[in-house]
Amino acid sequence: MRSRRSLRKKPFKTREAIYDWEHMKTFVKTTARNFKLQNTLKAVDYAVEAHEGQKRKKSTIPYIYHPLNLACHALSMGIREDEILAACLLHDVVEDCGKRYEELPVNEETKELVRLLTHEKTTDEDRDQVMKTYYDAIAGNPKAALVKCIDRCNNLTTMSWGLSRERIYRMIQETEAYSPRLLRVIKAETEFNNAAWLLQYQMESMLDIYKRLL
């Protein structure tokens, strides 16, 4: 019988990606067709092309894994609103891919969500003010708040291998500073109430784990 000491020393195996991004792409496109979500259907292929060649931080994972994961997360919580799913897919294309809002193949509401979810580059000197302005604007739109909280959930799940210890600490502080307000905004919308409670549980659970490990 193995001793407790030998069991503790046994290394864990970890995985950078849980799902295959092409499988997620097929799932999102199939769902979009079934529910006639035209903005989402257009956004899938546009996001795949826009993020082509990009990788997640400190990994070999295609970046498209991230926006597809957001869309799948929203679908798993019962979100079927076209603009929200399309914004999940496109939320980084302006900030990270050099795309312009006017060229996005979606309606004006989705473009506005992407605009709200895109923030300026920051420096150590202006970061606090830029982020405050950014989150204030998002809090004025429940759909943008919902996408941002889903985005934050996904970023929390990957920051252990994608961010330095200092950046992890900053991510925890930022999440605790701004997410409660966004969650209150989402909870005020009856159709998003269940999703808000799930997101709160997911974020708070991950934050607690990171704090204990740090």
C-alpha positions in Angstrom: 0.0 0.0 0.0 1.4 3.4 -1.0 2.2 5.9 1.8 0.6 9.3 1.9 4.0 10.9 1.3 4.4 9.0 -2.1 0.9 9.9 -3.1 1.6 13.6 -2.4 4.7 13.6 -4.6 2.9 12.1 -7.6 2.8 14.9 -10.2 -0.6 15.9 -11.7 -1.2 15.9 -15.4 -2.7 19.1 -16.7 -4.3 20.2 -20.0 -4.2 23.6 -21.6 -7.4 23.0 -23.6 -10.4 20.9 -22.6 -12.4 21.1 -25.8 -11.4 21.1 -29.4 -12.0 24.5 -30.9 -13.2 23.1 -34.3 -15.8 21.1 -32.4 -17.0 24.2 -30.6 -17.2 26.1 -33.8 -19.4 23.4 -35.3 -21.6 23.4 -32.2 -22.0 27.2 -32.3 -22.7 27.3 -36.0 -25.3 24.5 -35.8 -27.1 26.2 -32.9 -27.0 29.5 -34.7 -28.6 27.9 -37.8 -31.3 26.1 -35.7 -32.3 29.2 -33.9 -31.9 31.5 -36.9 -29.2 33.7 -35.2 -27.9 35.5 -38.2 -25.4 37.8 -36.4 -23.9 34.8 -34.5 -23.6 32.8 -37.7 -21.7 35.6 -39.5 -19.6 36.3 -36.4 -18.3 32.7 -36.1 -16.4 32.6 -39.4 -15.3 36.3 -39.1 -13.8 35.6 -35.7 -12.0 32.5 -36.9 -10.4 34.4 -39.8 -9.6 37.5 -37.7 -7.8 35.5 -35.0 -6.0 33.1 -37.4 -2.4 32.5 -36.3 -2.9 34.0 -32.9 -2.2 32.0 -29.8 -3.3 32.2 -26.2 -0.7 33.7 -23.8 2.3 31.3 -23.2 0.6 28.4 -25.0 0.2 26.8 -28.4 -3.6 27.0 -28.1 -5.3 28.9 -31.1 -6.7 32.2 -29.7 -10.1 31.4 -31.3 -10.5 28.9 -28.5 -11.3 31.8 -26.2 -14.2 33.5 -28.0 -15.7 30.2 -28.9 -15.5 29.2 -25.3 -17.4 32.3 -24.3 -20.2 31.5 -26.8 -20.4 27.9 -25.6 -20.5 29.1 -22.0 -23.4 31.4 -22.8 -25.3 28.7 -24.6 -24.8 26.3 -21.7 -26.5 28.8 -19.4 -29.5 29.0 -21.8 -28.5 32.3 -23.4 -29.9 32.3 -27.0 -29.9 36.0 -27.8 -28.2 36.7 -31.1 -26.4 39.9 -30.2 -24.9 38.5 -27.0 -23.5 35.4 -28.7 -22.1 37.4 -31.6 -20.5 39.8 -29.2 -18.9 36.8 -27.3 -17.3 35.8 -30.6 -16.2 39.3 -31.7 -15.3 40.9 -28.4 -11.5 40.9 -29.0 -11.3 41.5 -32.8 -11.0 45.3 -32.6 -8.7 45.3 -29.6 -6.4 42.5 -30.7 -6.8 42.1 -34.5 -6.9 45.6 -35.8 -10.4 45.4 -37.1 -12.8 48.4 -37.2 -16.3 48.5 -35.8 -17.8 49.5 -39.1 -16.5 46.5 -40.9 -17.9 43.9 -38.6 -20.6 41.8 -40.4 -23.2 42.2 -37.7 -26.0 44.6 -36.7 -25.5 47.9 -34.9 -26.4 46.6 -31.5 -23.7 43.9 -31.7 -21.2 46.5 -32.9 -22.1 48.7 -29.9 -21.5 45.7 -27.5 -18.1 45.1 -29.1 -17.3 48.8 -28.7 -18.1 48.7 -25.1 -16.1 45.6 -24.5 -13.0 47.1 -26.2 -10.7 49.1 -24.0 -7.7 51.4 -24.7 -4.2 50.3 -24.1 -3.0 51.3 -20.7 0.2 52.3 -18.9 1.0 51.9 -15.2 0.2 55.6 -14.8 -3.3 55.7 -16.4 -4.5 52.1 -15.9 -6.8 52.7 -13.0 -8.6 55.6 -14.7 -8.9 53.8 -18.0 -10.3 50.7 -16.4 -12.7 52.6 -14.3 -14.1 54.4 -17.4 -14.2 51.1 -19.2 -16.2 49.3 -16.5 -18.5 52.3 -15.9 -19.5 52.1 -19.6 -20.1 48.4 -19.5 -22.2 48.7 -16.4 -24.6 50.8 -18.4 -25.5 47.9 -20.7 -26.7 44.6 -19.2 -25.8 42.6 -22.3 -22.2 44.0 -22.3 -22.0 43.3 -18.6 -23.1 39.7 -19.2 -20.5 39.1 -21.9 -17.7 40.7 -19.8 -18.5 38.4 -16.8 -18.4 35.4 -19.1 -15.1 36.7 -20.5 -13.7 37.1 -17.0 -14.7 33.6 -16.0 -12.8 32.2 -19.0 -9.8 34.3 -18.3 -9.7 33.2 -14.7 -9.7 29.6 -15.7 -6.5 30.1 -17.9 -4.5 32.7 -15.9 -2.5 30.0 -13.9 -0.4 29.3 -17.0 -0.9 32.4 -19.0 -0.1 35.1 -16.5 2.8 35.9 -14.2 2.2 35.9 -10.4 2.0 39.7 -10.4 -0.6 39.7 -13.2 -2.6 37.0 -11.4 -2.6 39.2 -8.3 -3.8 42.2 -10.4 -6.5 40.1 -12.1 -7.8 39.1 -8.7 -7.9 42.7 -7.5 -9.6 43.9 -10.7 -12.2 41.2 -10.6 -13.1 41.9 -7.0 -13.3 45.6 -7.7 -15.5 45.6 -10.8 -17.4 42.3 -11.1 -19.8 42.7 -8.2 -21.3 45.8 -9.9 -21.6 44.1 -13.3 -23.3 41.1 -11.6 -25.9 43.4 -9.9 -26.6 44.9 -13.3 -27.1 41.4 -14.8 -29.3 40.2 -11.9 -31.6 43.1 -12.4 -32.6 41.6 -15.8 -35.0 38.8 -15.3 -33.9 36.8 -18.4 -30.3 36.9 -17.2 -30.9 36.3 -13.5 -30.0 32.6 -13.5 -26.8 33.2 -15.5 -25.7 35.9 -13.1 -25.9 33.6 -10.1 -23.9 30.9 -12.0 -21.3 33.4 -13.1 -21.0 34.8 -9.5 -20.4 31.3 -8.2 -17.9 30.4 -10.8 -15.9 33.6 -10.4 -15.9 33.6 -6.6 -14.9 29.9 -6.5 -11.9 30.5 -8.8 -10.9 33.6 -6.9 -10.9 31.7 -3.6 -8.8 28.8 -5.1 -6.2 31.3 -6.4 -6.0 33.2 -3.1 -5.4 30.0 -1.2 -2.7 28.8 -3.6 -1.0 32.2 -3.7 
